[in-house]
């Protein structure tokens, strides 16, 4: 209801699922997809690999040219 009234939907990551043993377990992206479908809104991803996060880290760390920096993630499909 809040997103339908203009609240911003922010997600930390778009990961749909994560493998746990031989099973796939829902992750944050699956929950975001459900919220987006129910509300008609679109989430802003604020964690890695978001440019929003890259810009914030570059600013805080004094990195002048973020294209010369590397951010390492734990997933090939979303990071």
C-alpha positions in Angstrom: 0.0 0.0 0.0 2.8 2.4 0.8 4.5 2.0 -2.5 1.2 2.6 -4.3 1.0 5.9 -2.4 4.4 7.0 -3.5 6.9 5.4 -1.1 10.2 4.4 -2.6 10.9 0.7 -2.7 14.6 0.1 -2.1 16.3 -3.3 -2.3 19.7 -4.3 -1.2 20.3 -6.8 -4.1 18.4 -8.4 -7.0 19.5 -12.0 -6.2 16.5 -14.2 -7.0 17.7 -17.4 -5.3 20.7 -19.0 -3.6 21.8 -22.6 -3.7 21.8 -24.3 -0.3 23.0 -27.8 -0.8 20.9 -29.2 -3.7 18.0 -26.8 -3.1 17.4 -23.2 -4.3 16.2 -20.9 -1.5 14.5 -17.6 -2.2 16.6 -14.5 -1.8 15.9 -10.8 -1.7 15.2 -10.5 -5.4 12.3 -12.9 -5.2 10.7 -10.9 -2.4 11.3 -7.7 -4.4 9.6 -9.2 -7.4 6.6 -10.1 -5.3 6.4 -6.6 -3.9 6.8 -5.0 -7.3 4.1 -7.2 -8.8 1.7 -6.5 -5.9 2.3 -2.7 -5.8 3.0 -1.9 -9.4 6.2 -0.2 -8.3 9.8 -0.7 -9.3 12.6 -1.2 -6.7 15.7 0.8 -6.7 18.7 -1.5 -6.0 21.0 0.3 -3.6 23.6 -2.5 -2.9 26.2 -4.1 -5.1 26.2 -3.9 -8.1 24.3 -0.6 -8.0 26.0 2.5 -9.4 24.4 4.3 -6.4 26.6 2.3 -4.1 29.7 2.7 -6.3 29.3 6.5 -6.4 28.8 6.6 -2.6 31.9 4.5 -1.9 34.0 6.5 -4.4 32.9 9.7 -2.7 33.6 8.5 0.8 36.9 7.0 -0.1 38.1 9.9 -2.2 38.3 7.9 -5.4 38.5 10.4 -8.2 37.9 8.0 -11.1 35.5 5.1 -10.1 36.2 3.4 -13.5 39.6 2.6 -12.1 38.3 0.8 -9.1 37.1 -2.8 -8.6 34.2 -4.0 -6.5 34.3 -7.7 -5.7 31.1 -9.6 -5.2 30.2 -13.2 -4.3 27.9 -14.0 -7.3 28.8 -14.0 -11.0 25.2 -13.6 -12.1 24.3 -10.5 -10.2 27.6 -8.9 -9.0 
